[in-house]
Amino acid sequence: MMATQTNGRIAVFGVDGTLLRGDCLWLVVRSSKGPLGQRLATLACMPWLIGWQLLLVSTEKMKQHTIVASGLCEAVNRVEASIRTDWVLGELLPHIRPEALQRLRWHQRRGDRVLLCSASPRPLLQPLAEWLGVELLCTDLQQSDGRWLPLLASPNCKGPEKVKRLEQHLGPLAGLTIEAYSYSKSDRDLLKAATIPHYQSFINQPHPYPAFEFGFLLPVAALALLAYGLLGMWSQGGQLLPLLQSLWPSICLGLLVVTLSYGFRFSRWRRLLHAVNQHPPIQIDARIWMGSYAFTATPGKVGEAVRSLLLKDYGVPVTQTLIALVVERLTDFFAILLLLIVNIPLLLKLDVPLIVPLSISIVAVFAGLLGLRNSWTKIKLLQIARVILPRKLSSAGGGSLIVLRHLLKPEVLLPCTLISVTAWSMEGVCLWMLLKAMQIHDVGIMGAIFAHTTAGLLGALSLLPGGIGTTEASTYALLALQGVPMDKAIPATLLIRLMTLWFSTVLGIICLWGWKSRSINQA
C-alpha cells in the first residue's frame, strides 16, 4: 500500500545514480542481453546521443530511440506474458544504495509522503515503487492491448520537467516542506525547488546543489603546472631555483600590478552594469566578479558566466549580465587590436605583415560603432545579434537586444575599451619587468605589451581551456622574434602565465570557495 501524507512533509528521491547505483535501464539491459548485448545496444544509441548533445535531436526523441535500441518493451512484455512479474524488481534490488534505502524508510516511519521522481520508464520503476510502498513520477510509455510500446506517453521526466510533474501531482509547491535527494547534476532544478535539498547526501543536514564545481580544474591545472615545471628545468637545468630567487622581488611587484589591473577590469564591469541600470552591492559584486576568474581556464573563458548565476540571487537578470559579459569580452578584443595598431612600427620591423589587414579591420569596426546613432547601423547590429546570441536571449521579447544596444553605445563602449587597454598594458608591463630583471634590455615596454597581448589573442582564438599551450608558444615565439634567447624567453613566458592566468584562477577559487561554504552553512 502506498504511504499517505500524514504530517505535511514530502520526500522526493531520484532513482538512477541516487537510489540505485547505476542507470536502471542499462542494469536491466545487461541482465536480459548480457554484456555483449549491452554494448551493441549502446552503439545503436550512439548516433541519437551525439545528435542530442549537438542539440539536433530532442530529448524525447533521443529517449525513445534509446528505449527501442535497448529492447526494453519486448523484454518486459515477454516476462509479463509468462507471469514473472518479479523479474525487473529482482534485477534492481541488488543495486539499491543501503544508505538511500535507510533514509527512505526513515521518512516513511516518520509519516512523510515519499515519491520517486525519475526519467526512467514506468515498466522498470513501477515494480520498485510498489515494493517500496511509495508514489511514482516518471517517464510514461504508451500501451496497446496490455503491451508496452516504445513510444513516450509523456515528456521525458528530467531536469525542469521533474518540477512540473511535482506541481501537477502535488499542486503549488510554495508552502510545502519538500526534501529532495539526488546524486545527478541534471536534477539542479529539483534541488533548487526543494525546501531541504540533499545533493549527493543522505544525512540530516541540507546540502544544496552547488552553483559551481572545481573538479574539472584539477586535471587542467595539474597538467599545465607539470608542463611548466618540466619546461623550466629543461631550459634552466640546475639554475632554475637560483633564477627564481633572483626574480622574487620582480615577481612580487608584478603581482601587485596585476592585482591593480583587476581593479581596472572590475570598474569596467561596474560601468557595463550601470549602463543597463543594475546596481548590485559593490562588495558582493566584487567577490562574485573575482570569483568568476576561477573558471577563466575554460574555452573562450565561458566559465566566467557563473557570475550571472550568482548575481541572479541578488535580483540582477541573467540576460543582462550575460550580454554584459559578451560586451566585456568584446572590449578585450578591441583593446588587443588597438594595442596592435599602436605597435605597427614594431611589427613592420619584425616583418609581421598580417597586422595590416587586422588594423584595417579594427578601424572599420570602430567606425561602424561610432555610427551607432545611424538607424541603418542599429538595424544591422540587431540582425547580427539575433544570429550570434543564444535563441533564448535573442527571442526574449526583444529585451536582450535592447540591453545590447545600450551597451554598444559609443559613450559606454569606448571608455570600457580604454580601461581594457590599460589593464592589458599593465600585464605587459609585468612581462617587461621580468625581462629587465633577467638582464634583457633589447625588449622595450611596448615590445613586451605586444608579445603578451598578441599571445593572449591567439590563445583565445584557439578555444583551448585558458589558451593553454597556444598562448605560451605564442609568447615565446614573439619574444624570440625580438631577440630574447631561449633560456630567458621560456622562464619569462611561464612566469607571466603563472602571474596572470593561474594567479587569477587561485584568487577566484578563494572567493568562490568561501562563498560556497557560506551558502551551505546558511542553508
N, C-alpha and C positions, 0 to 999 in steps of 0.2 A: 504494500500500500504506500502511495506517495505521502511524504511528510507534508503537513499543512502548516501554515504560518500561525503561530500562537503568541508571539511576542513582538511582532513588528520588525524583526530583523531578518535580513536576507543574505545568504551566502551564494556567490556565483563562482564556479570553478571552470577553468579551461580544461581541455582534455589532452590534446596532443602535446606532448612535451611537458605537461603540467601534472595532471592526474596520472597520466601514463608516461612511461619512459619510451618515447618514440611516437611516431605517427600511426594511429590505429589502422588506417587504410593499408599502409605498407607492411604492418605487422601481420595483418590477415592475408595479404597477397603472398607474403613469404611463406606462410603456412600452407596455403592452398596450392601454390605453384612451385614452391621450392626456391632456393637461392638463384638458380639459373632463370627461372620464370620471372622472378622479381627484377632481375637485371634487364631482361628483354622488355618487360613492361615499362621500366624506367626509360629505356631507349626509345620506345614508341611514344612516350610522353614528351621527350626532349624538344621536338620542334615547337610544340604548343607552349612549353615552359619558356623557351627562348623568345617566342613571339610575345608572350605575356610580359616578360622582362623589358622588351623593347616597346611596350605599350601598343603593339599591333594587334593583340588578341585580348578580348575582355576577360575578366576574372572568371565569369560564369562559363564562358566557352572553354577556357583552359581547364576548369574543374570538371566539366562534362567530359572532355576528351580523356582526362586522367582516369575517370571512373570507367570509361569504355575500355581503355588500354589495360586497366587492372583486372578486368573481368569480374568485378565485384558482384554485379547483379546476378550473373549466371551462377556464380558460386553460392550466393545466399539462396537463390531460388531452388537450386538443387538440394541444398541442405534442408530447406523448409519443406520441400516436397517429400523428403524421406523422414520427416518428423524429428529431425535432430536440431531442435531449436537452440540447444546449448552450445553449439559449435563455436559461434563467434565469441560468446562470453568466455569459453574455455581458452580461446587464443589470447584474450585481452587481460584476464585476471592476473597471470604471472608477471605482467609488466606494470602493474599498479605501483606507484611510489608508496611505501609504507607510511611515510610522514604525511603525505597528502590524504591517504585514507583515514589516518588517525585524526587529522584536522576536520575532515568532512564529518566523521562520526561525532566528534565533539560538538559541531554545530547542531547536529540532529538531536543529541542528548539535551542540548540547551533549549531545544524547541524552535530553532531557526528554520526558515523556509530555504531549502537548498536546491540550486539549479545547476545543471551542466549547460555550458554555452560553448558550442564548438562549430567549426567549419566542416567537420567530417559528416558524412551522410548518415541519415537516420537508420538504415538497416544495420549499421555497425554499432550505433550507440544506444538504440532502444533497449536491447537486452541488458546492457551495462547499467542504464538508468533504472531499469526495473529491479535489477539485483541490488543496487544501492538504495532504492527507495527514494529517488529524487525526481524532480521535474527536468525536462529536456528541451532545450532550444538548439536547433542545428540546421544543417542544410537538408531540405526535404527533396525526395525524389518522387517522380510520378509512378503510379501503379496502374496495372491493367489486368483484370481478372485475377487479382490477388498476387500478381507477379511484379517484382520491382523492375523498373525501366531505367536505363542510364540517361535520364533526362531530368534536369532540375525542375522542381515544382516551386522553388522559392529562390531568392537571391542567395549567393554564397554567404554564409553566416561568418563573416570575417571582418576585422577592422571596425569601421564605423557602423557596419550592418549589425554587429552584436548589440550595440547600444540601442539601435532602432528596434530590434527584436525584443529587447528587455522592456522598452517603453510600450510596445504593443501588448506584451504579456502582463506587465505589472501596472501599466498606467504611468502617469508622470513620475519621474524618478525623484524630483525635488521633494524633500521631506522624508524619503525612505532612508533607512540605515542599511547600506549595502557594503558587504565585504567581498572584494573580488580577488581571486588568486590566479596568477598566470606566470608562466616562465617565458612566454612568447613576446617578441618585440612587436608583433603585429597587433597585440592587444593593448596598445597605448591608449586608445580611445576608451576602452572598457575600464581600465585602471584609473584614467582621469575622471570618469563619471562616477566612480565608486566613492563612498564616504570614507571607507578604510581600505586602501589598496595594499596588496601584498605582491610585490613584484619579486619573483624568484625567492619566495619566503613563505613559510607556513607557521611562523611564530606569532605571538600575540601583538607585538609591536608592528605598526604600519610600516610599509616600505614602498614609497611611491615610485612610479616609473621615472627613471632619471631623464632629465632634459638633455643629457649628453653623456657620452661614454668615451673613455680614453683608451680602450683596449686596442683599437686599430693603430694608435700612435706608437705603441711599443715596438712592433717589428720594424716599422719605418725608421724610428729613431735609432734602434739598435744597429740596423744595417748601415745607416748613414754614419754613425759615430765610429763603428768598426772600420768602415772605409776611410774615414778621416784619419784615424789612428795609424792605419797601415800606410796611407799616403805620406803622412807626416814623418813616420820612421824611415820610409823609403827615401824621401828627399833629404832628410837631415841625418839619418843614422844615429849615432850616439850623441849628436849635438842638439837633439830636439828639446830636451829639458832645459839645458843652458839657454837656448834661444827663447823659450817661453819665459824663463826667469828675467831675461833682459828686456822682454817686451811687456812685462806685467804692468808697469806704470802706464804705458800707452793703451793697454787693453782696458784698464780701469777707467781711464779718462774717456776712451771711446765708448764704453758702456754708458757713461753719463750723458754723452752727446746723443747716443741712440735713444736713451730714455727721454731726453728732451724732444727728440723728433717725434716720439709717440704723443707727447703733449700737443704738438702742432697738428698731428693727424686727428687727435680727438677733437680739437677745436674745429676742424673741417667737418667732422661728423655732426657736431652740435649745430653748425651753420646749416647743414642739409636738413636736419630735423626741424630747426626753427623756420626754414623756408616753407615747410608744409604744416606749420603751426602745431608742432609737437614739442612739449617741454617736460620730459621726464626728469625726476630729481637727479641732479648732476652727479651725486655720489654713487647712486645706483647705476646710472647710465655709464659712468666711467668704469665701474667694475665689470659690467656686462660687456662693454666695448673692448676692454683689455682682455677679458676672459675669452672673447671670440678668437683671439690670436692663438689660443690653444689648438685651433683647427686650421691654422694658416698653412700647415704642411698637408694640404689636400689639393687635388687637381683644380687649378684655377681659383684656389682659396675659397671654394664654395662652402666649406665647412663653417666659415665665418658667419653664415646665415643663422647660426644658433642665437645670435643676438636678437634676431627678430622674434624668435620663440620666447625668449626670456622677457623682452620688453612688452610682449603681449600681456603678460600678467600685470603690468602697470598701466594698462589702458591705451597702449600705443598700437595702432592697427598693423598687422603683419604686412599688408600690402604696401604701406608707406615705407616701412623700414627696409623691406626687400628692394624696393625701387631705389631708395636712398643708397643702399649697399651697391647696387649696379652702377649708379652715378659716381659713387666713391671710387670704384674700380676704373671707371671711365676717366676720371680726373688723374688717376695714377698713370694711365696710358698716355694722356695728353702731356703730362709733366715729363715723362721719359722722352717722348718725341720732341718736346720743346728743348730739353737738355741736349738732345742730339743735334738740333738745329744750331744751338749755341756753339757746339763743338765741331761745326763743319770744317773750320780751318785744320783742326787736328785730324779729322777724318780724311781730308784730302792729302794731308801729309803722310798718313798711314796707308794711303791708297785703298780706301774702303768706299767704292763708288755707289753702293746700294743706298747710302743715306740720302742721295739726291732725290730719287723718287719718293722716299719716305718724307723728306722735308716738304716737297711739293704737296703731298697728301695731307700733312698736318696743317699746312697753311690753308688749304682748301676747306678742311674741316672747320677750322676756326672762323673762316669767312662765312661759312654756312651758319654756324652757331650765332655769330654776330648779327645775322639776318633773321633771327628767330621772330622778330616782330612782323616779318612779312608773312601774310596768310598762306601763301603757297609753300613756304618753308615749313610752317607748322603742320600743314596737311601731310607733307611728305614724311616728316618725322613721326607723326602719329601712325602713318601707314607702316613705316619700318618697325615701330614699337609693337604693332599688332603681330608682326612676324616673329620678332626676337623674344618677346615676353611670353612666359607660360600662359596657356589658354585661360586659366582661372584668373590671372591678373588682367590680361588684355580684354576679358569679357565681363569684368566686374562692374557693369553699369557705366563704363567709361570713367569711373573714379580713378583707376590706376593710371590712365592716360593723362588725366588732369594733374595728378601728382607728378608724373614725368615731365609734363610741360612746365610746371612750376620750377622743378629742379634744373631744367635745361635753360632757364633764363640766363642771359649773359651776366647779370648782376649777382647771380648765385654761382654759376659755373666757373667764371674767370677767377674770382677770389679763391675758390676751393682748389683750382688748378695751381695757382701760385703757392698756396700753402703746401700742396703736394710737391711742387718743385723744391721748396725749402726743405721738406722732410727728406726727400731722396738725396738732396745735395749734402745734408748733414751726415747721412750714412756713407756717402762717397768720401767725405772729409775724414771719416774714421779710417777708411782704407788708406788714404793718403798718410795719415798719422802712423799707421803700421809700417808703411813703406819707408817713411822717413826714419823711424826707429831702427829699421834694418839697413840703414845707410844707402837707400835707393833715392838718389836726388834727381834722376832724369825724368821722373814722372811728377808732373805738377798736380795741383788740386783739381783742375778741370779734367786732366787725364784720368785721375782716379775716379772722379764722379762719372765720367764717360764709361769707364770699364764696369763700374758697379751697376749703373742704371741700365746699360745696354744688356748686360748679362741677365739682369732681372727681367727685362722684357722678353728675351729669348727663353728664359726658364718658364715664364707664364705661358708663352705660346706653345711650349712643349706639352702642356696639360699634365705633366708628371706631378706627383704629390710634392708641393713646395718647389717645383722645378729642380728637384734633386738630381744631380748628375749633369743636367744641361747647364744650369747656372754656374756650377763650379767649373765645368770645362770652358764655358764662355769667358768667365772672369780670368782664368789662367791664360787663355789664348789672347785676350785683349791686353793683358799686362805684358805678355811676351812680345806682342807687336810693338809695344812701347820700349822694348829693350830690357825688360826685367828678366834676370836669369831664372832658370827653373827652380834652383834651391831657395830662391826668395819668393817667386810667384806662387808656388804651391802652398807654403805655410800662410802667406798673406791671404790667399783665396780661402783656405779653410778657416782661418781665424775670423775673417769678416762674415762668413756664413754662420759661424757659431755666435757671433756678436749681434747678428740681425735675426735670421730665421729662427735659430734654436733658442736664443735669449728671449725673444717674444713668445715662443711656444711655452717656455718654462713659466714666464710671468702669467700667461693665460691660464695654464693649468693651476697655478697657485690661486688665482682669482676664482676660477670655477670650482675648484675642489672645496674651498671654503664655502662657496655658495651652495654646492651640493650638500655638504654636511649640514648647513643651516636649514636647508629646505626639509631634509629628512627629520631633523630634530623638531622643527616646527610642526610637522605633520603628526 
